[in-house]
Amino acid sequence: MSRLTVEGLVAGYGPQPVLRGLDLAVPQGALAAVLGPSGCGKTTLLRVLAGLHPLRAGRVALGDRVLSAPGVHVPPERRGIGLVPQEGALFPHLSVASNVGFGLSRAQRRQGRVDEVLELVGLAGYGKRMPAQLSGGQQQRVALARALAPRPGVVLMDEPFSSLDAALRAELRADVRAALRASGATALLVTHDQEEALGMADLVAVLRDGVVAQLGTPQQVYLEPADLDVALFVGEAVVFDGRPGHGAVDTPLGRLKVTAEDAAASAESELSRRGTVLVRPEQVRIDRTGREGVAAMVTDVLFHGHDATVLLRLGDGHHVRCRVQGPLPASRGDAVSVSVSGAARFFPAGDQPVTSAIASPS
């Protein structure tokens, strides 16, 4: 397996490129998720990496081997890259074993590579079955086994779980992650699902307008977003207009402390008289005794099983979203008080300030 490097990538389909100087590096053996809204260039990036779409400028390399550059184009079948498409794309007239072994030499098939990768993806003993006899999740496992069978330098996955139901998606994500780790494969997952990217990947690249807006671990991207747009895209958020000072910021939820980095940035900025304050719903705390925080009314409770969302209206009319686990802390119509645990994020004016909003991931 090898390190995947993309430098200054420009590519598109018309006069205006979709990818505009994109840089990305995925270390050997890592699983990176490329996350972004529709139209940001995720699929174009995948097609360029696979050798299915030409680039206009830049460079794609696998280890020390250049795959794409001006005047250089290694054909898809010679790149050493495996592809897992959205729907599996299995050959319906071939058995599971024949699908997995399609790209292997006769010697590799005789040496047991097909059985090896089928066991790796949890399908030992399924070799004689036909694709029509498999569930959707099993078909995706076969597609992964087929991609891993030739021992590629990189495995590309194009939203491979999008057609599956929620319970199966969660199970298959964990199994695919385990299979990739066991194989030592370097992998790139293209998705628009924030939970999928944060839960599966070692690194997350957030694409915006054809470039990487932020690259980091899931924790870094969620807890230390590069800017307000990334913060709003990656996970749910509660945002307010706020005014900073002395390491804190005044908001409708009271005076909140901010991170040390945000405090330093706001102190240095000439625009720091105002900006946008962001907290995550899980930071919001509800107190039914009314002893801590600001007064609020519970307007609705949305139960999700593993946790719940509590919607609140503050006394001044602002709306707040809270995520809680365990027993529900309040019911619709209850009068409570609300506070914030931990530091808020502050983004100085320049990002469009807002009076109050609850943002949910798309």
Secondary structure, 3 states (H helix, E strand, C coil): CCCEEEEEEEECCCCCCCEEEEEEEECCCCEEEEECCCCCCHHHHHHHHHCCCCCCEEEEEECCEEEEECCEECCHHHCCEEEECCCCCCCCCCCHHHHHCCCCCHHHHHCCHHHHHHHHCCCCCCCCCCHHHCCHHHHHHHHHHHHHCCCCCEEEEECCCCCCCHHHHHHHHHHHHHHHHHHCCEEEEEECCHHHHHHHCCEEEEEECCEEEEEECHHHHHHCCCCHHHHHHCCCEEEEEEEEECCEEEECCEEEEECHHHHHHHHHCCCCCCEEEEECHHHEEEECCCCCCEEEEEEEEEECCCCEEEEEEECCCCEEEEEECCCCCCCCCCEEEEEECCCEEEEECCCCCCCEEEECCC
